[in-house]
């Protein structure tokens, strides 16, 4: 039993596994046949990552955002594609490009509440990004994500393009 505990502890400290959390800013571009909305949305990301081999990376992440800052709303009066809140979960497989840079893909789901009509829609999300080490604990992320939602009653099928920049703090 002692050997099992010692080997598990040694593996956990050398496997480069970590819980992480961090803030992000997203440039959000929601479009539908009925109009478009562009805004900036703050988001919180929380996850667990691990280097599964010397070059392969895998993470599981949950995220949430509340509200967005209007930049442009081009929808008919009484309708809006503005995001009230959104949350979701993703798997993030990646590849170590250099000692400090990981290229990764995001595959997951997202739930978003559009403010007018007050309606929540779920959808799929795919993306691509880069993560680089700033220090041992802090990492910088930049990412592009595409989300496609099911059809809402009055605003139509919404598609979202998201451009994200964020910080991640690894709890190692």
N, CA, C and O of each residue as an XYZ file, in Angstrom:
688
protein
N       0.824     -1.197      0.000
C       0.000      0.000      0.000
C       0.865      1.256      0.000
O       0.547      2.231     -0.681
N       1.959      1.235      0.763
C       2.873      2.392      0.789
C       3.475      2.644     -0.586
O       3.594      3.792     -1.015
N       3.859      1.562     -1.285
C       4.440      1.710     -2.617
C       3.421      2.295     -3.600
O       3.768      3.126     -4.439
N       2.163      1.857     -3.491
C       1.121      2.377     -4.363
C       0.895      3.864     -4.115
O       0.784      4.639     -5.066
N       0.826      4.269     -2.858
C       0.632      5.687     -2.517
C       1.826      6.507     -2.986
O       1.643      7.587     -3.549
N       3.053      6.018     -2.765
C       4.250      6.737     -3.185
C       4.304      6.872     -4.702
O       4.600      7.952     -5.214
N       4.015      5.766     -5.443
C       4.047      5.865     -6.910
C       2.965      6.782     -7.438
O       3.211      7.509     -8.402
N       1.764      6.784     -6.847
C       0.697      7.686     -7.272
C       1.081      9.139     -7.018
O       0.858     10.000     -7.869
N       1.657      9.410     -5.855
C       2.095     10.782     -5.541
C       3.196     11.229     -6.489
O       3.178     12.369     -6.954
N       4.145     10.365     -6.785
C       5.229     10.703     -7.710
C       4.691     10.959     -9.111
O       5.107     11.912     -9.771
N       3.774     10.120     -9.566
C       3.175     10.308    -10.884
C       2.390     11.605    -10.945
O       2.458     12.321    -11.945
N       1.651     11.917     -9.901
C       0.852     13.149     -9.888
C       1.732     14.389     -9.921
O       1.347     15.392    -10.522
N       2.891     14.350     -9.298
C       3.758     15.531     -9.290
C       4.580     15.654    -10.566
O       5.057     16.745    -10.877
N       4.758     14.582    -11.305
C       5.560     14.660    -12.530
C       4.723     14.663    -13.798
O       5.273     14.837    -14.886
N       3.422     14.479    -13.697
C       2.584     14.364    -14.893
C       2.149     15.715    -15.444
O       1.462     15.756    -16.465
N       2.518     16.815    -14.812
C       2.145     18.154    -15.256
C       0.628     18.317    -15.325
O       0.096     18.889    -16.277
N      -0.051     17.812    -14.314
C      -1.505     17.943    -14.222
C      -1.828     19.104    -13.301
O      -1.108     19.362    -12.336
N      -2.919     19.809    -13.604
C      -3.257     20.965    -12.771
C      -4.714     21.361    -12.934
O      -5.283     21.280    -14.023
N      -5.307     21.793    -11.823
C      -6.559     22.515    -11.887
C      -6.212     23.948    -12.260
O      -5.152     24.446    -11.880
N      -7.083     24.613    -12.991
C      -6.811     25.987    -13.392
C      -8.093     26.808    -13.393
O      -9.199     26.269    -13.424
N      -7.917     28.110    -13.359
C      -9.034     29.050    -13.448
C      -8.500     30.360    -13.998
O      -7.320     30.676    -13.846
N      -9.377     31.117    -14.639
C      -8.931     32.407    -15.140
C     -10.010     33.173    -15.882
O     -10.990     32.595    -16.351
N      -9.814     34.492    -15.983
C     -10.759     35.353    -16.694
C     -10.416     35.462    -18.174
O      -9.264     35.302    -18.577
N     -11.443     35.737    -18.973
C     -11.270     35.956    -20.413
C     -12.159     37.111    -20.851
O     -13.178     37.406    -20.225
N     -11.755     37.755    -21.932
C     -12.605     38.733    -22.616
C     -12.892     38.199    -24.004
O     -11.993     37.749    -24.713
N     -14.169     38.254    -24.382
C     -14.592     37.699    -25.660
C     -15.198     38.806    -26.516
O     -16.066     39.549    -26.059
N     -14.736     38.910    -27.750
C     -15.396     39.735    -28.761
C     -16.420     38.815    -29.400
O     -16.068     37.855    -30.084
N     -17.692     39.117    -29.170
C     -18.804     38.254    -29.534
C     -19.516     38.816    -30.756
O     -19.828     40.006    -30.796
N     -19.774     37.982    -31.743
C     -20.497     38.385    -32.948
C     -21.617     37.379    -33.197
O     -21.393     36.342    -33.823
N     -22.839     37.685    -32.701
C     -24.009     36.822    -32.890
C     -24.748     37.256    -34.146
O     -25.016     38.443    -34.333
N     -25.081     36.293    -35.014
C     -25.831     36.610    -36.227
C     -26.971     35.614    -36.416
O     -26.889     34.460    -35.996
N     -28.030     36.091    -37.057
C     -29.156     35.244    -37.451
C     -29.743     35.862    -38.717
O     -29.325     36.950    -39.114
N     -30.698     35.197    -39.356
C     -31.334     35.797    -40.536
C     -32.036     37.117    -40.204
O     -32.314     37.910    -41.103
N     -32.324     37.359    -38.921
C     -33.044     38.569    -38.523
C     -32.149     39.707    -38.053
O     -32.668     40.756    -37.672
N     -30.849     39.550    -38.062
C     -29.981     40.642    -37.637
C     -28.679     40.164    -37.044
O     -28.292     39.005    -37.194
N     -28.002     41.090    -36.358
C     -26.704     40.771    -35.762
C     -26.492     41.597    -34.496
O     -27.109     42.644    -34.305
N     -25.617     41.105    -33.652
C     -25.225     41.785    -32.417
C     -23.733     41.581    -32.233
O     -23.224     40.474    -32.404
N     -23.032     42.653    -31.882
C     -21.603     42.567    -31.582
C     -21.387     43.190    -30.212
O     -21.906     44.265    -29.913
N     -20.604     42.490    -29.379
C     -20.336     42.994    -28.042
C     -19.093     42.369    -27.435
O     -18.463     41.493    -28.028
N     -18.756     42.830    -26.250
C     -17.633     42.284    -25.485
C     -18.212     41.623    -24.247
O     -19.033     42.211    -23.542
N     -17.781     40.404    -23.989
C     -18.335     39.624    -22.889
C     -17.219     39.087    -21.992
O     -16.317     38.405    -22.479
N     -17.265     39.387    -20.672
C     -16.299     38.775    -19.750
C     -16.723     37.341    -19.443
O     -17.914     37.032    -19.403
N     -15.748     36.478    -19.229
C     -16.042     35.056    -18.992
C     -15.071     34.502    -17.959
O     -13.945     34.986    -17.846
N     -15.494     33.499    -17.210
C     -14.645     32.787    -16.258
C     -14.513     31.347    -16.726
O     -15.510     30.693    -17.030
N     -13.273     30.852    -16.783
C     -12.986     29.479    -17.202
C     -12.399     28.721    -16.009
O     -11.523     29.235    -15.314
N     -12.886     27.498    -15.776
C     -12.361     26.642    -14.711
C     -12.188     25.250    -15.307
O     -13.089     24.733    -15.968
N     -11.018     24.643    -15.067
C     -10.797     23.335    -15.671
C      -9.695     22.533    -15.023
O      -9.126     22.913    -14.000
N      -9.416     21.410    -15.655
C      -8.353     20.493    -15.247
C      -7.596     20.104    -16.498
O      -8.197     19.670    -17.481
N      -6.275     20.255    -16.470
C      -5.458     19.926    -17.643
C      -4.355     18.955    -17.254
O      -3.941     18.868    -16.098
N      -3.898     18.230    -18.264
C      -2.828     17.270    -18.033
C      -2.061     17.034    -19.324
O      -2.653     16.955    -20.400
N      -0.736     16.922    -19.215
C       0.084     16.480    -20.334
C       0.018     14.955    -20.314
O       0.591     14.323    -19.426
N      -0.676     14.359    -21.287
C      -0.876     12.908    -21.273
C       0.286     12.153    -21.897
O       0.411     10.942    -21.712
N       1.133     12.852    -22.631
C       2.399     12.305    -23.119
C       3.354     13.482    -23.232
O       3.015     14.593    -22.825
N       4.531     13.256    -23.774
C       5.476     14.370    -23.855
C       5.020     15.471    -24.809
O       5.535     16.587    -24.737
N       4.066     15.188    -25.704
C       3.589     16.207    -26.641
C       2.067     16.389    -26.635
O       1.570     17.332    -27.250
N       1.328     15.531    -25.971
C      -0.139     15.591    -26.009
C      -0.704     16.214    -24.736
O      -0.252     15.930    -23.627
N      -1.690     17.058    -24.927
C      -2.337     17.814    -23.849
C      -3.827     17.512    -23.887
O      -4.403     17.364    -24.965
N      -4.456     17.419    -22.715
C      -5.899     17.217    -22.651
C      -6.445     17.992    -21.459
O      -5.875     17.953    -20.368
N      -7.552     18.694    -21.675
C      -8.196     19.453    -20.600
C      -9.701     19.267    -20.692
O     -10.256     19.020    -21.762
N     -10.340     19.392    -19.542
C     -11.801     19.454    -19.458
C     -12.111     20.770    -18.761
O     -11.504     21.094    -17.740
N     -13.049     21.527    -19.308
C     -13.273     22.885    -18.822
C     -14.761     23.207    -18.766
O     -15.537     22.775    -19.618
N     -15.143     23.973    -17.747
C     -16.470     24.593    -17.688
C     -16.246     26.104    -17.737
O     -15.207     26.599    -17.302
N     -17.226     26.826    -18.268
C     -17.078     28.274    -18.381
C     -18.434     28.929    -18.207
O     -19.476     28.307    -18.413
N     -18.401     30.182    -17.829
C     -19.638     30.934    -17.664
C     -19.390     32.415    -17.869
O     -18.308     32.929    -17.585
N     -20.418     33.091    -18.370
C     -20.345     34.531    -18.618
C     -21.693     35.139    -18.277
O     -22.732     34.490    -18.394
N     -21.661     36.392    -17.854
C     -22.909     37.090    -17.553
C     -22.866     38.472    -18.186
O     -21.994     39.285    -17.881
N     -23.823     38.722    -19.075
C     -23.928     40.034    -19.709
C     -22.892     40.259    -20.784
O     -21.947     39.485    -20.939
N     -23.089     41.330    -21.520
C     -22.118     41.749    -22.526
C     -22.261     43.249    -22.735
O     -23.316     43.833    -22.489
N     -21.192     43.846    -23.189
C     -21.150     45.286    -23.436
C     -21.424     45.511    -24.918
O     -20.697     45.004    -25.773
N     -22.469     46.271    -25.219
C     -22.914     46.508    -26.586
C     -21.880     47.309    -27.382
O     -21.399     48.351    -26.938
N     -21.556     46.796    -28.560
C     -20.770     47.549    -29.533
C     -21.639     47.926    -30.737
O     -21.547     49.036    -31.261
N     -22.492     46.969    -31.168
C     -23.353     47.216    -32.326
C     -24.523     46.240    -32.273
O     -24.319     45.037    -32.109
N     -25.747     46.749    -32.411
C     -26.939     45.900    -32.427
C     -27.747     46.243    -33.668
O     -28.343     47.316    -33.753
N     -27.764     45.335    -34.620
C     -28.450     45.542    -35.887
C     -29.604     44.540    -35.994
O     -29.597     43.663    -36.858
N     -30.595     44.683    -35.106
C     -31.768     43.813    -35.104
C     -33.023     44.671    -35.116
O     -32.970     45.840    -34.734
N     -34.148     44.116    -35.547
C     -35.405     44.884    -35.544
C     -35.786     45.321    -34.126
O     -35.378     44.694    -33.148
N     -36.556     46.378    -34.022
C     -37.010     46.885    -32.726
C     -37.785     45.786    -31.997
O     -38.637     45.115    -32.580
N     -37.468     45.616    -30.702
C     -38.122     44.593    -29.890
C     -37.408     43.258    -29.895
O     -37.802     42.345    -29.170
N     -36.362     43.128    -30.703
C     -35.571     41.901    -30.743
C     -34.113     42.259    -30.516
O     -33.680     43.370    -30.822
N     -33.365     41.314    -29.981
C     -31.934     41.524    -29.815
C     -31.233     40.175    -29.706
O     -31.766     39.236    -29.114
N     -30.065     40.088    -30.266
C     -29.240     38.888    -30.154
C     -28.204     39.039    -29.044
O     -27.237     38.280    -28.985
N     -28.407     40.027    -28.160
C     -27.494     40.255    -27.041
C     -27.530     39.058    -26.092
O     -28.601     38.542    -25.772
N     -26.356     38.625    -25.648
C     -26.247     37.512    -24.709
C     -26.427     38.022    -23.289
O     -25.680     38.890    -22.838
N     -27.426     37.479    -22.577
C     -27.618     37.820    -21.176
C     -26.653     37.042    -20.303
O     -25.961     37.625    -19.467
N     -26.599     35.733    -20.488
C     -25.625     34.878    -19.821
C     -25.345     33.698    -20.735
O     -26.127     33.399    -21.637
N     -24.236     33.039    -20.499
C     -23.940     31.792    -21.195
C     -23.062     30.934    -20.300
O     -22.307     31.443    -19.472
N     -23.172     29.640    -20.479
C     -22.321     28.694    -19.764
C     -22.178     27.451    -20.625
O     -22.972     27.223    -21.538
N     -21.159     26.648    -20.330
C     -20.942     25.442    -21.113
C     -19.814     24.608    -20.574
O     -19.244     24.897    -19.522
N     -19.500     23.559    -21.319
C     -18.417     22.640    -20.967
C     -17.738     22.182    -22.248
O     -18.371     22.061    -23.297
N     -16.437     21.929    -22.143
C     -15.662     21.553    -23.323
C     -14.574     20.546    -22.983
O     -14.088     20.485    -21.854
N     -14.208     19.764    -23.983
C     -12.973     18.984    -23.959
C     -11.990     19.732    -24.829
O     -12.348     20.256    -25.884
N     -10.733     19.778    -24.378
C      -9.728     20.560    -25.093
C      -8.490     19.685    -25.325
O      -7.599     19.655    -24.475
N      -8.416     18.977    -26.451
C      -7.190     18.249    -26.777
C      -6.190     19.198    -27.421
O      -6.569     20.103    -28.164
N      -4.905     18.985    -27.128
C      -3.896     19.871    -27.692
C      -2.583     19.181    -27.960
O      -2.406     17.999    -27.664
N      -1.672     19.935    -28.522
C      -0.356     19.433    -28.905
C       0.696     20.463    -28.514
O       0.528     21.653    -28.785
N       1.754     20.027    -27.892
C       2.849     20.900    -27.484
C       3.666     21.283    -28.724
O       4.341     20.441    -29.315
N       3.597     22.565    -29.110
C       4.296     23.050    -30.299
C       5.747     23.366    -29.971
O       6.658     22.950    -30.686
N       5.958     24.104    -28.885
C       7.296     24.367    -28.348
C       7.220     24.102    -26.847
O       6.180     23.681    -26.340
N       8.318     24.347    -26.138
C       8.314     24.125    -24.688
C       7.290     24.988    -23.968
O       6.838     24.617    -22.885
N       6.906     26.138    -24.541
C       5.996     27.064    -23.878
C       4.683     27.308    -24.606
O       3.867     28.089    -24.117
N       4.439     26.678    -25.748
C       3.236     26.945    -26.537
C       2.489     25.647    -26.830
O       3.065     24.668    -27.303
N       1.182     25.671    -26.533
C       0.299     24.546    -26.835
C      -0.744     25.022    -27.844
O      -1.389     26.048    -27.630
N      -0.909     24.292    -28.929
C      -2.002     24.513    -29.861
C      -3.116     23.545    -29.497
O      -2.846     22.382    -29.197
N      -4.368     24.005    -29.517
C      -5.446     23.120    -29.064
C      -6.741     23.355    -29.843
O      -6.924     24.366    -30.520
N      -7.623     22.372    -29.712
C      -8.976     22.435    -30.262
C      -9.949     22.450    -29.089
O      -9.641     21.929    -28.018
N     -11.105     23.038    -29.285
C     -12.174     23.034    -28.277
C     -13.404     22.384    -28.910
O     -13.811     22.743    -30.015
N     -13.987     21.425    -28.193
C     -15.214     20.763    -28.629
C     -16.132     20.683    -27.418
O     -15.752     20.126    -26.388
N     -17.341     21.237    -27.532
C     -18.230     21.212    -26.377
C     -19.619     21.709    -26.687
O     -20.041     21.765    -27.842
N     -20.323     22.069    -25.626
C     -21.673     22.619    -25.774
C     -21.752     23.943    -25.032
O     -20.957     24.219    -24.134
N     -22.728     24.758    -25.426
C     -22.934     26.062    -24.821
C     -24.437     26.314    -24.698
O     -25.222     25.911    -25.556
N     -24.814     26.981    -23.625
C     -26.195     27.412    -23.388
C     -26.145     28.922    -23.231
O     -25.375     29.436    -22.420
N     -26.960     29.639    -24.001
C     -26.950     31.105    -23.968
C     -28.373     31.621    -23.843
O     -29.295     31.100    -24.471
N     -28.542     32.656    -23.021
C     -29.817     33.352    -22.896
C     -29.729     34.630    -23.716
O     -28.888     35.489    -23.453
N     -30.594     34.751    -24.703
C     -30.664     35.969    -25.500
C     -31.690     36.886    -24.856
O     -32.760     36.426    -24.454
N     -31.382     38.193    -24.747
C     -32.190     39.102    -23.932
C     -33.568     39.406    -24.505
O     -34.503     39.626    -23.736
N     -33.728     39.426    -25.824
C     -35.038     39.731    -26.375
C     -35.253     38.905    -27.638
O     -34.596     39.183    -28.640
N     -36.116     37.927    -27.649
C     -36.972     37.574    -26.527
C     -36.152     36.884    -25.451
O     -35.095     36.321    -25.736
N     -36.628     36.924    -24.241
C     -35.920     36.300    -23.128
C     -35.989     34.788    -23.311
O     -36.898     34.123    -22.814
N     -35.009     34.265    -24.035
C     -35.053     32.868    -24.462
C     -33.654     32.256    -24.408
O     -32.683     32.864    -24.858
N     -33.562     31.046    -23.851
C     -32.289     30.322    -23.793
C     -32.216     29.327    -24.934
O     -33.197     28.663    -25.269
N     -31.041     29.239    -25.520
C     -30.804     28.286    -26.595
C     -29.520     27.519    -26.313
O     -28.547     28.083    -25.811
N     -29.523     26.234    -26.637
C     -28.312     25.434    -26.489
C     -27.737     25.164    -27.868
O     -28.436     25.208    -28.880
N     -26.438     24.883    -27.875
C     -25.793     24.635    -29.151
C     -24.451     23.954    -28.980
O     -23.976     23.735    -27.865
N     -23.862     23.630    -30.095
C     -22.535     23.038    -30.113
C     -21.488     24.117    -30.312
O     -21.766     25.176    -30.875
N     -20.275     23.833    -29.842
C     -19.190     24.803    -29.957
C     -17.915     24.087    -30.373
O     -17.569     23.048    -29.810
N     -17.213     24.643    -31.361
C     -15.906     24.152    -31.775
C     -14.969     25.356    -31.872
O     -15.398     26.470    -32.172
N     -13.697     25.114    -31.616
C     -12.760     26.226    -31.677
C     -11.332     25.759    -31.822
O     -11.030     24.566    -31.782
N     -10.456     26.747    -31.992
C      -9.022     26.506    -32.114
C      -8.301     27.611    -31.354
O      -8.742     28.760    -31.360
N      -7.186     27.264    -30.694
C      -6.495     28.280    -29.920
C      -5.044     27.959    -29.647
O      -4.539     26.884    -29.970
N      -4.387     28.940    -29.034
C      -2.995     28.815    -28.594
C      -2.912     29.233    -27.139
O      -3.594     30.160    -26.701
N      -2.061     28.532    -26.393
C      -1.811     28.876    -25.003
C      -0.311     28.912    -24.795
O       0.400     27.989    -25.192
N       0.175     29.984    -24.167
C       1.603     30.121    -23.923
C       1.868     30.436    -22.457
O       1.065     31.101    -21.801
N       2.988     29.960    -21.953
C       3.370     30.201    -20.564
C       3.952     31.592    -20.414
O       4.828     31.999    -21.176
N       3.452     32.322    -19.414
C       4.052     33.605    -19.039
C       5.009     33.403    -17.872
O       6.114     33.946    -17.853
N       4.563     32.610    -16.897
C       5.384     32.185    -15.759
C       5.048     30.720    -15.516
O       4.349     30.098    -16.315
N       5.539     30.180    -14.428
C       5.229     28.787    -14.095
C       3.726     28.599    -13.871
O       3.177     27.554    -14.219
N       3.059     29.599    -13.296
C       1.656     29.477    -12.939
C       0.696     30.164    -13.916
O      -0.437     29.713    -14.084
N       1.133     31.239    -14.556
C       0.252     32.039    -15.417
C       0.467     31.702    -16.892
O       1.596     31.553    -17.360
N      -0.662     31.585    -17.613
C      -0.634     31.289    -19.041
C      -1.571     32.255    -19.765
O      -2.590     32.674    -19.216
N      -1.218     32.597    -20.987
C      -2.023     33.473    -21.837
C      -2.654     32.619    -22.932
O      -1.994     31.779    -23.543
N      -3.954     32.853    -23.167
C      -4.690     32.126    -24.200
C      -5.256     33.090    -25.225
O      -5.668     34.201    -24.891
N      -5.273     32.658    -26.465
C      -6.013     33.340    -27.512
C      -6.731     32.256    -28.310
O      -6.177     31.188    -28.568
N      -7.972     32.546    -28.697
C      -8.801     31.470    -29.237
C      -9.902     32.027    -30.142
O     -10.378     33.146    -29.949
N     -10.293     31.224    -31.129
C     -11.477     31.496    -31.945
C     -12.448     30.335    -31.737
O     -12.053     29.171    -31.812
N     -13.727     30.653    -31.475
C     -14.760     29.633    -31.306
C     -15.957     29.953    -32.193
O     -16.307     31.115    -32.402
N     -16.570     28.898    -32.707
C     -17.816     29.013    -33.463
C     -18.882     28.245    -32.702
O     -18.664     27.099    -32.308
N     -20.038     28.872    -32.491
C     -21.170     28.216    -31.830
C     -22.388     28.291    -32.743
O     -22.688     29.342    -33.310
N     -23.074     27.185    -32.875
C     -24.324     27.129    -33.633
C     -25.437     26.715    -32.691
O     -25.337     25.693    -32.012
N     -26.507     27.517    -32.647
C     -27.617     27.278    -31.713
C     -28.829     26.727    -32.437
O     -28.980     26.898    -33.646
N     -29.700     26.057    -31.673
C     -30.975     25.603    -32.223
C     -31.847     26.830    -32.501
O     -31.568     27.916    -31.993
N     -32.874     26.667    -33.285
C     -33.686     27.797    -33.732
C     -34.518     28.397    -32.595
O     -35.263     27.690    -31.917
N     -34.380     29.702    -32.399
C     -35.205     30.437    -31.436
C     -36.465     30.904    -32.145
O     -36.455     31.072    -33.364
N     -37.542     31.115    -31.417
C     -38.839     31.416    -32.021
C     -38.839     32.644    -32.908
O     -39.259     32.558    -34.063
N     -38.383     33.789    -32.409
C     -38.496     35.004    -33.228
C     -37.169     35.485    -33.804
O     -37.162     36.270    -34.752
N     -36.052     35.031    -33.252
C     -34.766     35.546    -33.742
C     -34.092     34.616    -34.734
O     -33.045     34.965    -35.279
N     -34.662     33.439    -34.986
C     -34.115     32.523    -35.969
C     -32.944     31.723    -35.433
O     -32.653     31.756    -34.237
N     -32.273     31.004    -36.322
C     -31.104     30.199    -35.948
C     -29.906     31.118    -35.743
O     -29.483     31.808    -36.670
N     -29.367     31.127    -34.545
C     -28.257     32.019    -34.205
C     -26.938     31.281    -34.373
O     -26.797     30.115    -34.006
N     -25.985     31.998    -34.935
C     -24.605     31.521    -35.043
C     -23.725     32.561    -34.356
O     -23.978     33.760    -34.466
N     -22.696     32.104    -33.650
C     -21.824     33.035    -32.930
C     -20.369     32.788    -33.296
O     -19.899     31.651    -33.303
N     -19.673     33.862    -33.596
C     -18.224     33.850    -33.757
C     -17.663     34.548    -32.528
O     -18.085     35.653    -32.187
N     -16.709     33.898    -31.860
C     -16.134     34.452    -30.636
C     -14.613     34.481    -30.757
O     -13.977     33.489    -31.111
N     -14.055     35.642    -30.453
C     -12.607     35.818    -30.440
C     -12.229     36.109    -28.996
O     -12.670     37.111    -28.434
N     -11.420     35.249    -28.388
C     -11.165     35.315    -26.959
C      -9.686     35.529    -26.659
O      -8.809     34.998    -27.340
N      -9.435     36.326    -25.614
C      -8.104     36.422    -25.028
C      -8.298     36.277    -23.530
O      -9.213     36.868    -22.958
N      -7.438     35.490    -22.893
C      -7.640     35.238    -21.472
C      -6.368     34.834    -20.757
O      -5.344     34.536    -21.372
N      -6.465     34.834    -19.441
C      -5.385     34.383    -18.575
C      -5.836     33.120    -17.851
O      -7.014     32.969    -17.527
N      -4.909     32.231    -17.605
C      -5.168     31.001    -16.861
C      -4.137     30.922    -15.728
O      -2.943     31.129    -15.945
N      -4.612     30.624    -14.535
C      -3.714     30.386    -13.397
C      -3.765     28.898    -13.056
O      -4.831     28.377    -12.728
N      -2.624     28.210    -13.128
C      -2.524     26.789    -12.796
C      -2.246     26.625    -11.312
O      -1.294     27.203    -10.787
N      -3.072     25.840    -10.635
C      -2.891     25.540     -9.222
C      -2.042     24.293     -9.065
O      -2.567     23.227     -8.745
N      -0.724     24.407     -9.288
C       0.164     23.230     -9.172
C       1.024     23.323     -7.946
O       1.828     22.428     -7.687
